[in-house]
Amino acid sequence: MILFLTAGPQAEPVSVADLKAHLRISHDGEDGLLETYVRAARELVEQDAGLCLITQAWRLAADGLPSEGLVPLKRHPVISVDSVTCYGRDGSAVVLDPQSWKLDRKGRPALLDLRKATTATDASNGLEVDFTAGFGSVPDNVPAGLRRAVLLLSAHFWEFRSAYGPGDQPVSWPAEVARLIAPFRRERL
């Protein structure tokens, strides 16, 4: 299974103005750089915790229906499944009726139940699931601890901006960032 981001977030969980206030920067000369730090910090927090902080659209592509009929959607929290499409070997597409599948958001990852689907596919990348994930479209929907983690990590990037090359960032994370993310992280056994 492969995941593709089809539409990124329209906002960041932390504004440049909030980061500037935290860093006590009173000029606008660094706004572009600070924007990249906020975006990079959000992406790292999302990657580490397996979350989507702000609403995003994703496409999952898989080689056919799983034998048990359950497809894990590995971006959390899932807001909705927008469409499920099966492709034949000849490239013909069949969009599944929403009545033929069910979304179970209780677990993590959320599961798309396709056991009632009558259309099967065995084509390479023959199953496409378009879904929306995130805590919501505005920063206030994101839990405060995760917003704080993005703020602190962005500030960390600012503080150590010239100590290391861009490929080396972040060399380390502030311990508080890890503690803020920990309750949201999905542990694997």
C-alpha positions as CSV (number, residue, x, y, z in Angstrom):
1,M,0.0,0.0,0.0
2,I,1.2,3.5,-0.9
3,L,-0.1,6.8,0.4
4,F,0.0,10.0,-1.6
5,L,-0.8,13.5,-0.3
6,T,-3.3,14.9,-2.8
7,A,-4.1,18.2,-1.0
8,G,-2.0,19.6,1.8
9,P,-3.2,21.6,4.7
10,Q,-4.5,25.1,4.0
11,A,-3.1,26.5,7.3
12,E,-0.4,25.6,9.7
13,P,-1.1,24.8,13.4
14,V,1.2,27.6,14.5
15,S,1.2,31.0,12.7
16,V,4.3,32.9,11.9
17,A,3.0,35.7,14.1
18,D,2.8,33.3,17.1
19,L,6.4,32.0,16.4
20,K,7.7,35.6,16.1
21,A,6.1,36.5,19.4
22,H,7.6,33.4,21.0
23,L,11.0,34.3,19.6
24,R,10.6,38.0,20.3
25,I,11.2,39.0,16.7
26,S,9.7,42.3,15.9
27,H,10.6,42.7,12.2
28,D,9.2,41.0,9.0
29,G,12.6,40.2,7.4
30,E,12.6,36.6,8.4
31,D,9.0,35.7,7.8
32,G,9.7,33.4,4.8
33,L,12.3,31.5,6.8
34,L,10.0,31.2,9.8
35,E,7.3,29.9,7.5
36,T,9.5,27.1,6.3
37,Y,10.5,26.2,9.9
38,V,6.8,26.0,10.9
39,R,6.0,23.8,7.9
40,A,9.0,21.5,8.6
41,A,8.2,21.2,12.3
42,R,4.6,20.3,11.5
43,E,5.7,17.7,9.0
44,L,8.1,16.2,11.6
45,V,5.5,16.1,14.3
46,E,3.0,14.5,12.0
47,Q,5.6,11.9,10.8
48,D,6.7,11.1,14.4
49,A,3.2,10.7,15.7
50,G,1.5,9.3,12.6
51,L,-1.0,12.1,12.6
52,C,-2.4,14.8,10.3
53,L,-2.7,18.0,12.3
54,I,-4.7,20.1,9.9
55,T,-7.2,18.7,7.3
56,Q,-5.4,17.0,4.4
57,A,-6.6,14.9,1.5
58,W,-4.8,11.5,0.9
59,R,-5.0,8.7,-1.6
60,L,-4.1,5.2,-0.7
61,A,-3.2,2.8,-3.6
62,A,-3.1,-0.9,-3.1
63,D,-2.8,-4.0,-5.2
64,G,-6.3,-5.3,-5.0
65,L,-8.7,-5.9,-2.0
66,P,-7.1,-7.4,1.1
67,S,-8.2,-11.0,1.7
68,E,-9.9,-10.1,5.0
69,G,-11.6,-7.1,3.4
70,L,-10.2,-4.5,5.8
71,V,-8.0,-1.7,4.6
72,P,-6.0,0.3,7.2
73,L,-5.9,4.0,6.7
74,K,-2.6,5.0,8.2
75,R,-3.2,8.7,8.7
76,H,-5.0,9.7,11.8
77,P,-7.6,11.0,12.6
78,V,-9.6,10.1,9.6
79,I,-12.4,12.5,8.9
80,S,-14.1,10.8,5.9
81,V,-13.6,8.4,3.1
82,D,-14.4,10.4,-0.1
83,S,-14.3,7.6,-2.7
84,V,-13.2,4.0,-3.3
85,T,-12.3,3.1,-6.8
86,C,-11.4,-0.4,-8.2
87,Y,-9.5,-0.7,-11.5
88,G,-9.5,-3.7,-13.8
89,R,-6.4,-4.9,-15.6
90,D,-7.7,-3.1,-18.7
91,G,-7.7,0.2,-16.8
92,S,-11.5,0.4,-16.4
93,A,-12.6,2.1,-13.2
94,V,-15.5,1.2,-11.0
95,V,-16.4,3.7,-8.2
96,L,-17.8,1.7,-5.3
97,D,-21.2,2.6,-3.9
98,P,-20.7,4.1,-0.4
99,Q,-23.3,1.6,0.8
100,S,-20.8,-1.2,0.0
101,W,-18.2,0.0,2.5
102,K,-18.0,1.1,6.0
103,L,-15.5,3.3,7.9
104,D,-14.5,2.3,11.4
105,R,-12.8,5.2,13.0
106,K,-12.7,3.7,16.5
107,G,-9.2,2.2,16.2
108,R,-5.9,3.4,15.1
109,P,-5.4,3.0,12.3
110,A,-9.0,3.6,11.1
111,L,-10.3,0.6,9.0
112,L,-12.2,0.7,5.8
113,D,-14.4,-2.4,5.7
114,L,-14.8,-3.6,2.1
115,R,-16.3,-7.0,3.0
116,K,-19.6,-6.0,1.4
117,A,-18.0,-4.8,-1.8
118,T,-18.9,-6.9,-4.8
119,T,-16.3,-5.5,-7.2
120,A,-12.9,-7.1,-6.9
121,T,-9.6,-6.1,-8.5
122,D,-6.3,-7.9,-8.9
123,A,-4.6,-5.1,-10.9
124,S,-1.4,-3.5,-9.7
125,N,-2.5,-0.5,-7.7
126,G,-6.0,-1.6,-8.6
127,L,-7.6,-0.1,-5.4
128,E,-7.6,3.6,-4.7
129,V,-9.1,5.1,-1.6
130,D,-9.4,8.9,-1.3
131,F,-9.8,10.1,2.2
132,T,-9.6,13.2,4.4
133,A,-7.7,13.2,7.7
134,G,-6.8,15.8,10.3
135,F,-8.1,17.4,13.5
136,G,-9.9,20.1,11.5
137,S,-9.2,23.0,9.1
138,V,-8.2,25.6,11.7
139,P,-5.3,25.6,14.2
140,D,-7.7,25.7,17.2
141,N,-8.9,22.2,16.3
142,V,-5.4,20.8,16.9
143,P,-4.7,19.6,20.5
144,A,-2.7,22.3,22.4
145,G,0.1,19.9,23.2
146,L,0.8,19.2,19.5
147,R,0.6,22.9,18.6
148,R,3.1,23.6,21.4
149,A,5.4,20.9,20.0
150,V,5.3,22.5,16.6
151,L,6.0,25.9,18.1
152,L,9.0,24.6,20.2
153,L,10.4,22.7,17.3
154,S,10.1,25.7,15.0
155,A,11.9,27.8,17.6
156,H,14.6,25.1,17.9
157,F,15.2,25.3,14.1
158,W,15.5,29.1,14.5
159,E,18.0,28.9,17.4
160,F,20.2,26.4,15.6
161,R,19.7,27.7,12.0
162,S,23.4,28.2,11.3
163,A,25.0,25.6,13.5
164,Y,24.3,22.8,11.0
165,G,23.5,22.3,7.4
166,P,19.9,22.0,6.2
167,G,20.3,18.2,5.7
168,D,21.3,17.9,9.3
169,Q,18.2,19.5,10.8
170,P,17.1,18.6,13.4
171,V,20.2,17.3,15.0
172,S,18.2,16.8,18.2
173,W,14.8,17.6,19.5
174,P,14.1,19.5,22.7
175,A,13.0,16.9,25.3
176,E,9.8,18.8,25.9
177,V,8.8,18.3,22.2
178,A,9.1,14.5,22.6
179,R,7.1,14.6,25.8
180,L,4.3,16.7,24.1
181,I,4.1,14.2,21.2
182,A,4.3,11.0,23.3
183,P,0.6,10.8,24.2
184,F,-0.4,10.9,20.6
185,R,2.2,8.5,19.2
186,R,1.1,5.1,18.2
187,E,3.4,2.5,19.7
188,R,4.1,-0.7,17.8
189,L,4.8,-4.0,19.3
